[in-house]
Amino acid sequence: MAEHPADSALAQLELTLENHQQWAEALVAGILANQTPADENLVPGAHMLCDFGKWYYSQTHSTVLTEQPLFTTLEKTHRALHDAARNLLIAPAGAEKAESYREFSRASSDLAMHIRNLVQALLTSELTTDALTGVPNRRQMDEQLEEAIYAATNVLREPACLALADLDRFKLINDTYGHAVGDEVLKAFSQLLITSMRDTDRIYRYGGEEFLVFMNHVDLKLAASILDRLREKISRYPLHIDGLREPLTITVSFGIAQVCPSESLRGLIRRADEALYQAKSDGRNRVCIAQKIAA
């Protein structure tokens, strides 16, 4: 099973929490023992010099982290702790030292809570995000699409469509080149979907080589036109896979169904799946439209 992108971040955050707790205990013990403070705790940029700081600033391109609001605000919380530590170390004995210690204690608790909340957010993401491609999985799809369908039919009162996309002859790719190459093809295809669809569209990994796309504000005619252009683009797009001498070309089949009032999510997916089956039967590398349900 592919390691989830959040796994290494979770391990680092757990280590950070443990290390900073030990560091805080050692810092206070040093004050009580009247030891000379370490230079690295006194410099203004101390939060960037500790192991966690170095790791944090190396993660600016990690979408699994940067998409989490708690990760972007963690820098401020972490910096506040190191600032409080420096103030505590240089504060004169007496009331000012006591107040500095209380501020340091609060900052330590804030960082611990911030990290625990971020860990929980990443764990939730791990449950609802496909580990291989990074797109939402069926669990998240089930939670979101019921609301999206209700909004389209009862709130926005605008057309919306659901499409199933299936990579043609994907088993042949796995059998010919191996599953590692197959995985790279799935990742490349998911990125093509993400970069080609609109920001308002929702993309999910439905299972295996199948992906589901939910499109707001479009009727069947427009949805079919958009997906046919995407299908053509994919068929002409060379996939450069590490380990292969020549780029791969792939094709994809689509089945589309338009959202109908009172129809269940399962019924909508079933109609899109029937259209996808028709696209496959008709020769693949095409877009087929589902039959409308009886009024």
N, C-alpha and C positions, 0 to 999 in steps of 0.2 A: 504493500500500500504506500502511496506517495506521502511523504512527510508534508504536513500542512505548513504553509508559509509562516503561520503564527507560532509554531512550536519553538523555534530558536529564540524568538522574542520573549515568549513566556519563560523559558529557562533563564534568559538574561535578567529579566525583571525580578524573578524569584531570587536570583543570586544577588542582585542589587539591593533588595530589601534586607537580605541577611548581612551583606557586607557593610551597609550603612548603619545597621543596628550595632554591629560589632565596633565599627569606627566611632560611633557616638559614645559607646560605653568606654572605649579606650581614651577618648578625648577627655571625658569627664574624670576618669581615673587619673589621668595625667595632671589635671588641674588640682585635684585633691592631694596628689603627691608633690605638688609644687614643681613639676617638671617644666623645662623650657619647651615652648610650643614648637612643633615641627614647622619648618618654613612653608611646606606645601599647603598648610592650613591657614596661612596668613596672607597669601597673595590674593589680589582681587579676583583673578580668574580661576580660583581653586576648583570651581564646579566643572571646569572644562578639562582639568588635569587628572581627576580621579578616573579609575577604570570605567565607571559607568558613563562619565562625561565623554570620554573618548569614544565609547560604543555609541552613545546617543547621537553624536554629531556625524557618525559614519552611516546612519540609517536614513538620511534625507531622501534616498531614492527607493526606500522600502514602502510600497503602497499599502501593504497590510498594516503598517504602523502609521504612516502619515495620514491615512484616511480616518484614523481615530482621533477625535477632538482631544481626548485626554492625553494623547501622546504629545501633541503640539503644546499643551499647557504644562506638561511635566517639566519642561526646561525651567520655567519660572519657579515652580515649587522646589526643584532640586537646587537651583541657584540660591533661593531664599534660605535653605538649610545651611549651605556653606557660608553665606553672609552672616547668618546668626552664629555660626561656629566661630568665625573670625572675631565678631563683636564680643563673644563670651571670652575668648582667649585674651583679648587686650583690655577688657573692662577692669577697672580697679576694684579691689576687694571692698565688700560692703553692700549697700543697697543696689548700686549699679550692677554689681556682679550677679546679685540675686535676680534682678529683673532680666539681665541678659540670659541667665540660665533658663528662666521661664519662657523666654522667647525661643531659645534653642530647643527646648522640650516641645513647644507647640509646633515648631517647624519640622521636628523629627516625626511627630504624630501625623502632620499634614502629608509629608512625603510617603509615609507608610500607607495611609488611607488612599492617597492618589494612585500609588502603584497597585494596591489591591483592587481598586475600581477599574484600572486599566486592564489588569489580568482578567477580571470578570468579563469585560467588554471583548477581549480577544478570545476568551473561551466561547462566548456566544457567537462570535464571528466564525470560529472553528466549526461550530455545529451547523452553521447555515451557509458556508462557503465551500465550494468544490476545491479540494486540495490541489488538484492537478492544474486546473485552468484559472482559478481565482475568481470565477463568476459565481453568483448565488446558486445554491443547489435546490433540489426539489422541496426540501423542508421550508426554505425561505420562500420559494415560489408559492407553496400552498398558503402561507401566511399572508402574502402580499396580493395575490391575484384575485382572491375573493373580494377584497376591498376595491381593487382596481376595476373589476367588472361592475360592481355596484355603483361606483362613482361614474363610470362611463354611461350606464343606462339610467341612473336615477338622479344624479347630481349634474353632471356636465351635459347629459343628453346629446352626446356626440358619438359618431361611430368609432369603433375600435376593433382591432383584429388580432387574432392569435395565430402564430405560425410555428410549425415544427420544421426544423432543418435537420437533414440527415446526410452525413458524408457518404458519397457513393463508393461502393466497393472498398470500404475501410478494412474489412477482414483481409482482403488481398494485400493491403499495405502491411498489416501486422504479420501475415504469413510470409511475405517476401522479404521484408526488412527487419522484422522483429518488433516487439512491443515498445521498446524504448523509442524507436522512430515513430511508431504510432502515437505515443504520448506527445512527442514534439509536434506532430501534425495537429493533434487536438488543441494544443496550446496555441499554435499559430492560427488555426481556424477561429478559435474563440477571440483572439485579438483582432482578427479581421472583422468579426461581427461587432466588437466593441467600438472599433474606430470607424466603422462604416455606418452604423445606425445612429439615429438621432439621440440626443441626451434624454429625451422623454421616453424613449423605448426601454423596455426591460428585457434583459437577456439572462437565461438560466440554463444550466446544464441539466437536461432532462434525464439522461442516462446513456451510458455507452458513447456512441458517436452522434447522439441526438441532442439538439439544443432547442429551446423554446424561446420565442420572441413575442412579447406583447407590445402592440403598437397602438398608442392613443391617437385620436383625432384623424383617423384615416378610414376610408371605406375600402371595400374589397378591391375595387379598380386601382386605387392609388397604392394600396399595400402590395398588390401584385406587381405593379410597375416598379416600386422601390426594390422589392426582393428580386425581381428579374434582373435589374441592373446589378445588384449585388452578386447574383448567381454568375452573371457574365464576367464581372470583375474577378471573382474567385477562380473561374476556369482559366483565366489568362495570367494569374498571379503565380510566379515561381516561388516555391517554398525551399529555402536554403537550409538544409538540415545538417548539423555536424555529423561527420562520418560518412556522408554520401557524396560521391564525386559529382553527381548531376543534381540540379534542383528537381523537386517533385512538383507535379501539377495535380490538382484535385478538382473534383466537381461536387456539387451539392444539389440535393433535391429539396423542394419546399412544398408543404401543404398548408393552405391558409383557410381559416374560418372567421367570419365576422361575428362579433358578439351580438347575441339576440336577447332581448328582455326575457326574464324568467328562466333562461337556460342556465344550468349549473356549469361550474368550471369543468367538471368531468365530461359533461356532454359536449362542451366547446372543444376540449382537447380531443375527444373521440372523433368529432367531425374533421378536425385538422389532421388527425392521424389517418383517417380514411382518404383524405385528399393526398397526403404524402404517399400512401400506398399506391394510389393511382399514378402519381408522378414516377414512382419506381417502376411500375408495370408498363408505363408508356415509354420507357427507355432511359430514365434517370436524367439528371442535369436539366431540370425543368421546374416550373412552378405550376401547381395545380390548385384550383379553388374548390372549396367544399360546397356541397349542396346546401341550400338554405333549409332550415327546419320548417315544417308545416306550421302555418299560422294557427 
